[in-house]
Amino acid sequence: MHPVRRLVAWTLPRLLLVIAASAAVAQVASTAPSSLAPAPALLPPINTCPPKPPADPCEVLTCSGGEWLSTPKAAGTACNDGNTCTSNDRCDGAFSCRGTVSTGMSCNDGNACTSGDNCNSAGTCVGTPVVCGAPGAITGPATSENGSYTLSWTAPPGSVTSYVVAENGTLLPAVTTTSMSFSGKRGGRYSYQVAACLGASCGPYGPVFAVDVLSSLTNNVADAAVPATTTLAQGWVGSLPGKAGVDGGAATYRIDVEVPPGRAGMQPSVA
């Protein structure tokens, strides 16, 4: 015999109606003369149920006496347990719908941050975690006067084990935090991009962020005070012998320069 489950019955209105009708008939019967026709019989039972509730895949609902009675479907009746990892679903005769697990079958776990989703032996759809997009935009100073600054970013959805940072197209050592500090940068522009990684697999790079490091030539340097100078005293230090003359109508002034004696009786003359 199959079990029967009684649902909550809404029978109070019907019961009150039957009681009222019975009282009215009894009053008429007690006041009417004996020559009148026999009193009518009581109203028949009302077999009206409240709105039908949703039934389980292996359940049958029947209205009886103003309430819904639940009975299981026969064992072996086709049903749908709502699990994409099972097939050949059948009722077990005790209100449950059961199917055969399809281990290894491709499925969709509904998680955009996994790939290769497959059904496992427990009938659950699972996938392998993957990097789920690029990190958030880099934040930091747009300029630096001393070449020292820190850049930071936000993690993307999904699992991440490290981050790689590219500086002017060159990869820097990976970090496990969402920030990186720099120091000792020379004057110039430095462009950065960050990508998230899960193991050896990395996702796409985020947007470019640039930092301009000001060189010493472009930095504003305070003016220094002009040092004091001392003027040396003027005076004569010596004299050179010279001869004034006229050569071809032009005035001349000759200063002889002493030179060592020459060889073989030759004496150079420099003026």
Backbone hydrogen bonds, N-H to C=O, Kabsch-Sander energy under -0.5 kcal/mol:
donor,donor_aa,acceptor,acceptor_aa,energy
5,R,70,S,-3.3
7,L,68,W,-2.4
10,W,66,G,-0.9
11,T,9,A,-0.9
15,L,11,T,-2.3
16,L,12,L,-2.4
17,L,13,P,-2.1
18,V,14,R,-2.2
19,I,15,L,-2.2
20,A,16,L,-2.5
21,A,17,L,-2.3
22,S,18,V,-2.3
23,A,19,I,-2.2
24,A,20,A,-2.1
25,V,21,A,-2.0
26,A,22,S,-2.1
27,Q,23,A,-2.1
28,V,24,A,-2.1
29,A,25,V,-2.2
30,S,26,A,-1.6
31,T,27,Q,-1.3
32,A,28,V,-1.7
36,L,33,P,-1.6
47,N,45,P,-0.6
58,C,95,F,-0.5
59,E,56,D,-1.8
60,V,71,T,-3.1
62,T,69,L,-2.7
64,S,67,E,-3.3
67,E,64,S,-1.2
69,L,62,T,-3.6
69,L,67,E,-0.5
70,S,5,R,-3.8
71,T,60,V,-2.6
73,K,58,C,-1.9
76,G,91,C,-3.1
77,T,74,A,-1.8
79,C,89,D,-1.3
84,T,82,G,-0.6
86,T,83,N,-1.5
87,S,100,T,-1.8
90,R,98,R,-3.2
91,C,77,T,-2.6
92,D,96,S,-2.3
98,R,90,R,-2.7
98,R,96,S,-0.5
100,T,87,S,-3.0
102,S,85,C,-3.0
103,T,101,V,-0.9
104,G,119,C,-3.3
105,M,102,S,-1.8
107,C,117,D,-1.3
112,A,110,G,-0.6
114,T,111,N,-1.3
115,S,128,T,-1.9
118,N,126,V,-2.8
119,C,105,M,-2.0
120,N,124,T,-2.5
123,G,120,N,-1.9
126,V,118,N,-2.5
126,V,124,T,-0.6
128,T,115,S,-3.0
130,V,113,C,-2.5
132,C,157,P,-1.1
136,G,154,T,-2.5
139,T,152,S,-2.8
144,S,212,D,-2.2
149,Y,182,F,-1.8
151,L,180,M,-2.9
152,S,139,T,-2.2
153,W,178,T,-2.1
159,S,130,V,-0.5
161,T,197,C,-3.1
162,S,197,C,-1.6
163,Y,175,V,-3.0
164,V,195,A,-2.3
166,A,193,Q,-2.9
167,E,165,V,-0.5
167,E,170,T,-3.1
168,N,166,A,-0.6
168,N,191,S,-3.2
170,T,167,E,-1.9
172,L,165,V,-3.0
175,V,163,Y,-2.3
180,M,151,L,-2.5
182,F,149,Y,-3.2
185,K,147,G,-1.7
188,G,213,V,-2.4
190,Y,211,V,-2.7
192,Y,209,F,-3.0
193,Q,166,A,-1.5
195,A,164,V,-2.2
196,A,204,P,-0.5
197,C,162,S,-2.8
198,L,201,S,-3.5
201,S,198,L,-1.6
202,C,200,A,-0.5
203,G,196,A,-3.1
206,G,194,V,-2.4
209,F,192,Y,-2.1
211,V,190,Y,-2.6
212,D,142,A,-2.6
213,V,188,G,-3.4
213,V,211,V,-0.6
214,L,144,S,-2.6
214,L,212,D,-0.6
218,T,215,S,-0.8
219,N,215,S,-1.0
221,V,219,N,-0.6
243,K,254,R,-2.6
245,G,252,T,-2.4
247,D,250,A,-3.1
250,A,247,D,-1.2
252,T,245,G,-3.5
254,R,243,K,-3.5
255,I,271,A,-0.6
256,D,241,P,-0.5
256,D,254,R,-0.5
257,V,270,V,-2.9
258,E,256,D,-0.5
262,G,266,M,-0.7
266,M,263,R,-2.0
270,V,257,V,-0.6
